[in-house]
């Protein structure tokens, strides 16, 4: 399953506006429900000050950042789990993502319709009800998935007996915990599961077990304060789910991406009290929530950020660059960006005794700078 972050929420909460700003690519953002029918997919560069610093040292011909894949999924409404509002199609799109960014409307604007129950009825701005509606629909979809699997498991145990029951022990234990929670409209991610239980339900790809972060879409008047009564409501609900909250003004971010001059961008952000774009914060949070980490390579030709999974060892990291690097891995020469910042050059790092040689069992750390030695015999 490709690692992507799906942007979800009710219609007209600002999902497509935020997606367009993220990707600098046009996505339908008209003021009517279901304007986004097929999921838009965008590859977003991950701003990284560490890569910028390395480029300032090596002065390379090319600088290549890490990326995050975002998917803009059309709005869900009440009844989506039963197919309302093209719900089945949209739920399938969510199932294919690895992390969910749940956009919640946290601003008042009488000119923009707010939809919760159906596309014809205006709903009051109420983040708690909005979140509960989305959660309920995702929980119902998960219950349906479990029920379909339950029939298969029950038949298998009846046919094969105790051995088959032992095979499904992790699954059976997990769903016993999950079903009552999902029936209450609470997410599976809130349930503590053992490693065996997690493995037992892994191939179900449950929607509410996916890591989630909340994106509070505020208006421009709220940027400087960074919060309002709606944002505070989301924060309380996120704390209960152990989810992160990102606060973004979609309108401001849309205007910001149109500014190409770095100094003008900085001045525009400072005018509302921001040190960095909210989209940068969102992209970074999604990247880490997906369990992704970054190592670097550097030299006069290219400085590049490479993406690995948290816990990957040196040969796996080498394989990200080229499969031959992993097959013929000998060793990795390593230091950190912080070492480069402190000592100023690779030569000075070596003189300080900070230049390391790592073997096959070395777990690559976020911020490592690596040079791989390998040998492939033909």
N, C-alpha and C positions, 0 to 999 in steps of 0.2 A: 504494500500500500504506500503510495507516494505521500511524503510528508507535506501537508498543506494546512493552512489555517482558513477555515470557513467563516465568513462574516454573515451572521444570522440576526434575526429580529423581526418585529412586526413591520408591516408596510409603513413607509413614510417616516421612518425614524432616522434616516440619514445614512443607511448602509452604502448605497451606491455613490453618494457624495463622497464619503470617506474612502471608498474603494478607488474612485476616480483620482482623488488626490494622492492616494498611496502609489498608484501605478502610473500616474500622469497620462492615463489613457482614458478615452471617453467611455462611460458606462451610463445607461439610461437613468436619469434622475428626475423625471417628470413627476408632478404632484398628482399621481393617481396610483392606486394599488396594483401590484403585480406587473409593473412596467419592466421588471427584470424577469424574463421567463426562463432563459437558459443561463446557467451560471457563467459569469465572466471570470476568467482566470488571468491573474497578473503576476509577473515576477518582479519583486520589489528589491532593490538594492538596499543592503543593510549598512547605514552609515556607521563608521567605526573609526574613532579618533586614533586608535592604535595603528591602523593601516595608513592613515594620513601621516602619522609621525614617521613610520618606516619609509614612506615615500620621500619625506623631507630629508632623510639621511642618505638613502640610496640614489635618489633622483632617477628613478627608472623610466624607461620608455612607455611602460604601461602600468596602470594600477587597477586591479580587479577585486572588487569587494565580494563578500558573501551575499547570498540572496535568500529571500523568503517568498514562498508561493502563497498568494491569497486567492480565495475563491469567493466571489460575491454571489450569495444565494438569495433568491427572491423571497419576499416577505411571507412569513407564516401567520395564520390567523387561527382563532378557535375552531376546532374541528379538523385541523390539518391531518391528524392521525387517521381520520375517516375519509380523507380525500378532499376536504373543503379547500377551496382556493388553490387547486393544483397541489395540495399538500403532499400526496404520495411521491410525486416527482421531486419536490423540494427536500423531503425527508431523506430520499435516496441520495441526493447530492450531499447532504450533511454527513451521511454514513461514510462517504468516501474521503472525508477529511480526517485529520489526526488531532486537530485542536480547534476549538470553537471560540470565536470572538463575538460575543453577544452585545449588539449595539442597542442601547436603551435611550429613548428620547427623554432628555432632561431640560427641555426648554418649552416656553409658551409661545405659540404663534397661531393666532386664529385663522390665518390665511393658508395654513397647511393642515389638511385633514389628518386626524389621528384615528387609526383603525385598530380594533381589537377583535370584536366578535364577528363582524362581516364588513364587506367592502362598501356598504351603503350607509353605515351608521357611524357617526362621529363618537369617539370615546374621549372622556376626560384624560388629561395628562396624569398618569398614575403609575410610576415605575414599578411599584410592588405588584399591581395587577398585571402589568405587561409581562414581567418576569415570570410570574406564576402561570400565566397563560402559555408562554413558550415552554416552560418546564413541564407543565401538564401534558402538552401534546407530545413532547419528546418521551416522557415517561410512558404514555399510552402506546407509543410506537415500540418502545422497548418491551413492554409487557406482551405485545403482540408477537414480537420476535421470540421471546422466551416461550410463550404458549405453543408456537409452531414447533420449536425444538423439543418441547416437553413431550409432545406426542411421539416423536421419533425415539427419544430416549426411553420412554415407557415401553414401547413395543420391543425395543432392543433388549431391555432387561427381562421382559417376560419371555422372550425367545431364548436368551442365552444364560439367564440365571445370575448367580452371585458374582461370577467373574466379570460380567458386563457391568454389574452394579459397582464393582470396585473400580473399573475403568472410568466410570462417570462420577466418582466420589467427589472430585473437586467441583464439577459442575453442579451436582445436586446440593452440595453444601452452600455454594454461592447463591443459587437461585432461592434457596430457603431464606437467606438473609435479604435478598434483593426484592422479592415480590411484594412483601408488605410495605416496604419503603416506597417503591414505585407506585403502588396503589394509592398512597397518600399524596402523590404528586411531587415527591422528593427525589432528587437525582441519585443515581447509582454511585457517583463519585463520593458521596457522603458516607458510604458504607465501608467499614474496615474489612478488607479481604486478605486472606493469606495468599502466599505465592501460588499454592496449589489451586486455590479458588480462582485466582486471576487467570491462570493458565486454562482452567476448565471452561471459562466463558469467553476467552480471547477471540475465538473465531465467530462469536455472535456480533462483534463490532457494535456493541450497544452505544446508543447516542449519548446517554447521560453519564457514561463512564469516562467519556473523553474529557481531557483537561479543558477548562474554560476560563476565559477572562471576560470581564464586563467592560464595555466601552461606553462611557457616559457622553452622549452628544449634547453639548451645551450651546448657548447662544453667545454672541460676541461680548455682550455686557457682563458675562460671568467669567470670562477668561482670566482676568486679573485676580479675582477672588479664588478661582479654581474650584469653587463648590457652590451649591445652593441646596435648597431643601430636597430636591429630587435626587441629587448626587448623594446626599447623606443617607437617603433611603436605600439606594443601591449598595452603598458601602456596608450597611448593616446586613443586607441579604447576602452579599458576597462573603462577608466574614463567616456567616453560618455555613456556607458552602466551601470555605477555605479557598476562595477564588480571588484573583487580583483585580483591581479596578484601575482603568486608564481613563482620564478625563480629556476630551478632545472637543474642539469647536470645528465641526466639519466645514462650515462656511469659511472660517478664517484659514483653515488648512488649504482649501480650494484656491483661495486668493494667493496664499503663500507660494504654492507650487508654480504660479505664473511668473514669479519674480526669479530671474536667472542670476542676477548679480549678487554674489555672496554678501557684500557689504549692505546692499539694500535689504536682503533677506534678514540679516542680523538686526538691522535698524527696525524693520517691520515687526519682528518678534519682540524686541526690547520695548517697543511702543505699548505693548500690552503685558509686559512683565515676564515674557517667556525667554528662557535660555536656550531651549532647543524645541524643535517641532514636536507636537504631540504624536505625529505619525512616526517619528523616529522612536519614541518611547514605545508605541504600539508594536512596531516591527521587531524591536529588540525583545520585548516581552513575549511575543509569539514564538520567536526563534528559540528562546530558552525554555519556554513551556513545552515545546516539541522535543526537548532533550538534546538540542543541537549545541555544539560548541565550535570554536574557531581556533585553527592554528595558521601560522603564516609562513610563507617563503619570501625571501627578499634578495634582490641583486640589481645590477644596473639595467638588466633587460625588463624585469617585471617584479613588482611587489604584489602579492596575492593573498587573499584570505580564503582558506579552505574550510569547508564544513564537514564535521564529523559528528558522531553520536557521543554523548557523554559516556565515558568508560571505555571508549575504543583504545586499543593498544597501537603501538608504533607501526606494525605491519599493515593494520587496517587503514591507518591514516595515510600510509604510503600508497595503498591501493586506490585512494581517492584521486591521486594524481595520475597514476597509471597502473594497470593490473600487473605489469611486469615488476614494478617496484615492490609490490607485495609478495609476488612469487619468489623473487630473488633477494628478498630483504636480508641485509647483513647487519646494518646498524643505522642509528639516527644520530646525527650531530645536532645538539640542541642548546638553546638559551631562551630567554624570555624577552618580550618587548620591554618589560621594565628594566632588564639588564641593559638593553640597548639605550634606553632612556638615561640610565645612570652613568654608563661608561662611554657612550657616544659612538662606538664603532666595534666591529667584531674583533679587531686586533686588540683593543683595550679590554674587551670582555675576556679574551683568552689570557691576557696578562694578569687579570684579576682572578683567574682560576674558576670562572663561571661558565666556561664553555664545556658542555657535558657530552659524553657518549652514552647513548641508551640502547638497550637491546630489545629483543622481541616481546618481553613481558612488561615493558614500560607503558604505563597508561598516560596517554597524551593529555596535557593540561591546557585549558583555555588560555590563550595568550602565548603559547610556545612558538618559537621560530625554529623550524626544522630543516635539515638538509640530509637527504637519505642516500645511503650507500647500498648498492644492490648488484647482484650478478645473476644473469639468466643464461644458462647454458643451452644451446640449441642442439 
